[in-house]
Amino acid sequence: MQISLVGPDLEENLSIRYLSASLTAAGHTTRIVPFDTSKDQARVLERSQGAEIAALSMCYQVRAAEFLALAKALKQAQPSRPIVAGGHFASCAAVELLEHHPEIDVIVLHEGERAIVELAALGALVPETLARVQGIAYRDESGRVVRTSPREILADLDTLAWPDRAGPSRLLSGVPTAYMMGSRGCVSACDYCCITTLHRMAPGKRFRQRRPEAIADEMAWLYHERGVRQFVFHDDNFLVPSVPHNLERIDALGRAIRSRGLRHIGLVLKCRPADVNEVVFLRLREMGLLRVFLGIESGTTEGLASIGRHQTVSEEHGALEVCEKLDISTQYTIIIFHPEATPETMLSDLRFVRAHLGHPMNYCRAEIYAGTPLEKRMLATLRTRGTYIARTYQYTDPRTENAWEMGKMILSARCWTQDNILGQVIRLDHQAAVFRHFYDGREVDALVSEFLALEHEINADTVQLLEDWFAICRDIPDAQAPELLARRAELAQRERIVREDFQNRICRIRQEIQRRSLGAVGIPAPREGAGDSGRSFGSRPRHATAALLAAGLLGCGASDQPEPVTDAGGDGNRYVIDGGVMEAAPPPVDSGTSSRDTASDQQTTSDATFVIEGGVSEAAPPPWWDAAVYTPADSGPDGGDASVAAGDAGHPKDSGTPTDSGEG
């Protein structure tokens, strides 16, 4: 059977790549079809022609409206073809989606590798056959939504086929990069996060780790066969709350990596602040750790309690201090707006940030995701607005409501729009970390130092901007007071002027890092020629040959350039130039950010042989700015306003990155 797997193609989207590998191993034919923005809909329809099943990876709740519009278009194009959905949002809102959206036929609940294979083997997806598949939801003959018995969580992740790596290679600062999964699930249970909500849906062990030797086998294949030198782990918990366990696992992974011939690599990972230990991080740095995302989330006890985050502020300070001491690039996010936020707690959050200005970071609001304890709490206290598609809430303190509603004009371009300044800094920080890790020379050090100084300056300016605005809202509770409006206009004007200067400096440094890194390995930068070919670095970087191999510009055992080889997706791409990875939270549904259609952090070279990526960034949720209004068929089971912003988004925290757990 031929299956079209449709979803965002950010950072390789391991979820649909695991699904593709499982289907291929079972004898089916797959096509991975990127759906990164609403503008991709026509292309998805074209590339899904002939597919017998269209499977949608609905991992981002903030993009629900776009996926539902796509599902409707796919159904209209081929009415008899089943539409199968999966992912965090589809799983957690399965009943509502099936009740109100007839274009969706089946929803895979929780992890989807085994379920999608069984669905493909059925032939006809009708109620009689669907009833035999565990872990799905569908409509029976009467139209009633039925959930089959839950499928037990797969305990041994190493039994899964490695993710399908078809498509272009990805270069970040000229370094071939791949995305990995070493574990699934989470050891914590935060109220706002749909990751733990998803893993409560199925019986079995919610957190599982792969064997270090199996991880090393996959890394070795990527290293030797595809030239990969940077490995970005999308595990929600690369480390666990046990120093002995972490050291044993890291040492085993290190031995396995070395025995398989991997040298001079870079690692990126995520972990909780409580799990940061100096000895553990020293071992990781020796293995190549160059970037970490820390789940800080709030710099106050009140904020941590409001979102059900089980850690302490002292643990957060300690974790950042270890990373500062070891000089490891460390990204974090402050959920500065949350249900119980006040101007006083937000100013306390900013005091926390002032103590750690040298890190890439952003600010966001705690969003309500389907099925989470936060959603249930807000519904129970009658504080929600919206429907199952997207909900917002009322703040306890009306001054916080003023700071949010009145502050959008000041904060949007700094924190939340697709090209927000802090998001660009987060991605550029990753590029700079890779640049420093893989290249040598005085000019490398000088360029990285220039960026780090700019990063510190931007963070300090942003803290001052927010402090000024929150203090105004604290002291002037009347949202329509002339003094508040006048001071807001002054802040907005100052922010615009300063932001323009920051933007120019960011662009110059980003272009210089890209030009020098690509030139050093012998790849012309897009639309800019070959640059200085890396002459300022002295010797050629160690990964240069691997980069050329990954980009398809060097044949194995040959010195000439081979003919381009098209990827399995049919785009002709061989490599992608990434601009830095950003672990991004979702845009607030009522903040009105413009659609993601307006920009992209990926660049494709003129001959479409690789992609330049923009860097990894676990980032704050960029708000939607009412680019459109989406209205479901009705207002949903709990009534309320059915109109919600329908825009595009970066990675939301409701799924981290495009989910690596194969939820469909």
KAVEN-V395401 format. One record per residue. RES is the residue in one small letter. NEAR is the number of other C-alpha atoms within 8 Angstrom. Layout:
res->[RES & RES]
near->[NEAR & NEAR]
This chain:
res->[m & q & i & s & l & v & g & p & d & l & e & e & n & l & s & i & r & y & l & s & a & s & l & t & a & a & g & h & t & t & r & i & v & p & f & d & t & s & k & d & q & a & r & v & l & e & r & s & q & g & a & e & i & a & a & l & s & m & c & y & q & v & r & a & a & e & f & l & a & l & a & k & a & l & k & q & a & q & p & s & r & p & i & v & a & g & g & h & f & a & s & c & a & a & v & e & l & l & e & h & h & p & e & i & d & v & i & v & l & h & e & g & e & r & a & i & v & e & l & a & a & l & g & a & l & v & p & e & t & l & a & r & v & q & g & i & a & y & r & d & e & s & g & r & v & v & r & t & s & p & r & e & i & l & a & d & l & d & t & l & a & w & p & d & r & a & g & p & s & r & l & l & s & g & v & p & t & a & y & m & m & g & s & r & g & c & v & s & a & c & d & y & c & c & i & t & t & l & h & r & m & a & p & g & k & r & f & r & q & r & r & p & e & a & i & a & d & e & m & a & w & l & y & h & e & r & g & v & r & q & f & v & f & h & d & d & n & f & l & v & p & s & v & p & h & n & l & e & r & i & d & a & l & g & r & a & i & r & s & r & g & l & r & h & i & g & l & v & l & k & c & r & p & a & d & v & n & e & v & v & f & l & r & l & r & e & m & g & l & l & r & v & f & l & g & i & e & s & g & t & t & e & g & l & a & s & i & g & r & h & q & t & v & s & e & e & h & g & a & l & e & v & c & e & k & l & d & i & s & t & q & y & t & i & i & i & f & h & p & e & a & t & p & e & t & m & l & s & d & l & r & f & v & r & a & h & l & g & h & p & m & n & y & c & r & a & e & i & y & a & g & t & p & l & e & k & r & m & l & a & t & l & r & t & r & g & t & y & i & a & r & t & y & q & y & t & d & p & r & t & e & n & a & w & e & m & g & k & m & i & l & s & a & r & c & w & t & q & d & n & i & l & g & q & v & i & r & l & d & h & q & a & a & v & f & r & h & f & y & d & g & r & e & v & d & a & l & v & s & e & f & l & a & l & e & h & e & i & n & a & d & t & v & q & l & l & e & d & w & f & a & i & c & r & d & i & p & d & a & q & a & p & e & l & l & a & r & r & a & e & l & a & q & r & e & r & i & v & r & e & d & f & q & n & r & i & c & r & i & r & q & e & i & q & r & r & s & l & g & a & v & g & i & p & a & p & r & e & g & a & g & d & s & g & r & s & f & g & s & r & p & r & h & a & t & a & a & l & l & a & a & g & l & l & g & c & g & a & s & d & q & p & e & p & v & t & d & a & g & g & d & g & n & r & y & v & i & d & g & g & v & m & e & a & a & p & p & p & v & d & s & g & t & s & s & r & d & t & a & s & d & q & q & t & t & s & d & a & t & f & v & i & e & g & g & v & s & e & a & a & p & p & p & w & w & d & a & a & v & y & t & p & a & d & s & g & p & d & g & g & d & a & s & v & a & a & g & d & a & g & h & p & k & d & s & g & t & p & t & d & s & g & e & g]
near->[7 & 11 & 14 & 14 & 14 & 14 & 14 & 10 & 10 & 8 & 10 & 8 & 14 & 15 & 14 & 15 & 14 & 17 & 14 & 14 & 12 & 13 & 14 & 10 & 8 & 7 & 6 & 11 & 9 & 11 & 11 & 12 & 12 & 10 & 12 & 9 & 9 & 9 & 6 & 10 & 10 & 7 & 7 & 12 & 11 & 7 & 7 & 10 & 6 & 5 & 9 & 10 & 12 & 15 & 13 & 13 & 15 & 16 & 14 & 15 & 13 & 14 & 12 & 11 & 11 & 11 & 10 & 10 & 8 & 9 & 11 & 9 & 9 & 12 & 13 & 7 & 7 & 7 & 8 & 5 & 9 & 13 & 15 & 13 & 14 & 19 & 18 & 17 & 16 & 15 & 13 & 11 & 11 & 12 & 8 & 10 & 10 & 14 & 9 & 10 & 9 & 7 & 9 & 13 & 11 & 13 & 14 & 19 & 16 & 14 & 12 & 14 & 13 & 8 & 12 & 12 & 11 & 9 & 11 & 11 & 7 & 9 & 6 & 5 & 9 & 6 & 10 & 6 & 10 & 11 & 8 & 7 & 11 & 10 & 13 & 14 & 14 & 13 & 13 & 9 & 6 & 5 & 6 & 8 & 11 & 8 & 8 & 11 & 7 & 10 & 8 & 7 & 10 & 6 & 7 & 7 & 10 & 8 & 5 & 7 & 9 & 7 & 10 & 8 & 5 & 7 & 11 & 13 & 15 & 16 & 17 & 17 & 16 & 11 & 13 & 15 & 13 & 12 & 11 & 10 & 9 & 11 & 13 & 13 & 13 & 11 & 8 & 6 & 10 & 10 & 10 & 14 & 12 & 13 & 11 & 12 & 11 & 11 & 10 & 8 & 9 & 10 & 9 & 8 & 7 & 11 & 9 & 11 & 8 & 11 & 7 & 11 & 9 & 9 & 11 & 12 & 9 & 9 & 10 & 12 & 9 & 11 & 11 & 8 & 6 & 11 & 12 & 15 & 13 & 12 & 14 & 11 & 13 & 12 & 14 & 11 & 12 & 11 & 8 & 10 & 6 & 7 & 10 & 6 & 8 & 11 & 10 & 8 & 9 & 11 & 9 & 10 & 12 & 9 & 8 & 11 & 12 & 9 & 7 & 9 & 7 & 10 & 5 & 7 & 10 & 13 & 13 & 12 & 13 & 14 & 14 & 11 & 14 & 9 & 11 & 11 & 9 & 7 & 6 & 11 & 9 & 9 & 11 & 10 & 9 & 7 & 10 & 10 & 13 & 13 & 13 & 13 & 12 & 11 & 10 & 11 & 9 & 13 & 15 & 11 & 9 & 9 & 15 & 15 & 9 & 10 & 12 & 10 & 10 & 9 & 9 & 8 & 10 & 6 & 10 & 13 & 8 & 9 & 12 & 11 & 8 & 11 & 11 & 8 & 7 & 7 & 6 & 11 & 13 & 12 & 14 & 15 & 15 & 14 & 13 & 13 & 11 & 12 & 10 & 10 & 16 & 10 & 12 & 8 & 11 & 12 & 11 & 10 & 13 & 12 & 8 & 10 & 10 & 9 & 6 & 8 & 9 & 8 & 11 & 13 & 13 & 12 & 11 & 15 & 11 & 11 & 9 & 11 & 15 & 10 & 10 & 13 & 8 & 11 & 12 & 9 & 8 & 11 & 9 & 7 & 6 & 6 & 9 & 10 & 9 & 13 & 13 & 9 & 9 & 12 & 13 & 11 & 9 & 8 & 11 & 9 & 9 & 8 & 11 & 14 & 10 & 12 & 11 & 9 & 8 & 8 & 11 & 9 & 7 & 11 & 9 & 13 & 10 & 12 & 15 & 17 & 13 & 14 & 9 & 12 & 12 & 12 & 17 & 10 & 11 & 18 & 16 & 13 & 14 & 15 & 15 & 12 & 12 & 13 & 13 & 11 & 8 & 10 & 10 & 10 & 9 & 7 & 8 & 12 & 10 & 8 & 10 & 12 & 8 & 8 & 12 & 10 & 8 & 8 & 12 & 11 & 8 & 10 & 11 & 10 & 8 & 9 & 11 & 8 & 10 & 9 & 10 & 8 & 12 & 12 & 10 & 10 & 14 & 10 & 6 & 9 & 9 & 6 & 9 & 6 & 8 & 6 & 6 & 13 & 10 & 8 & 9 & 11 & 8 & 8 & 11 & 10 & 8 & 8 & 10 & 8 & 8 & 8 & 10 & 8 & 8 & 10 & 9 & 8 & 8 & 11 & 8 & 8 & 10 & 9 & 8 & 8 & 13 & 11 & 14 & 12 & 13 & 16 & 15 & 15 & 16 & 11 & 9 & 11 & 13 & 9 & 5 & 8 & 7 & 12 & 11 & 10 & 11 & 15 & 8 & 7 & 13 & 8 & 5 & 9 & 10 & 7 & 10 & 11 & 9 & 12 & 15 & 13 & 13 & 15 & 13 & 14 & 9 & 13 & 11 & 5 & 4 & 7 & 6 & 6 & 9 & 8 & 4 & 8 & 7 & 10 & 12 & 8 & 10 & 6 & 7 & 11 & 15 & 18 & 18 & 18 & 18 & 17 & 16 & 17 & 15 & 13 & 15 & 15 & 16 & 17 & 16 & 12 & 15 & 11 & 12 & 12 & 16 & 13 & 11 & 12 & 9 & 7 & 7 & 7 & 9 & 12 & 12 & 14 & 13 & 7 & 5 & 11 & 17 & 16 & 19 & 17 & 16 & 15 & 16 & 12 & 14 & 16 & 15 & 20 & 17 & 17 & 15 & 20 & 12 & 14 & 12 & 7 & 9 & 10 & 9 & 9 & 6 & 7 & 12 & 12 & 5 & 6 & 8 & 9 & 9 & 13 & 9 & 14 & 14 & 15 & 17 & 14 & 14 & 12 & 17 & 18 & 12 & 15 & 13 & 13 & 15 & 15 & 13 & 13 & 10 & 15 & 17 & 17]
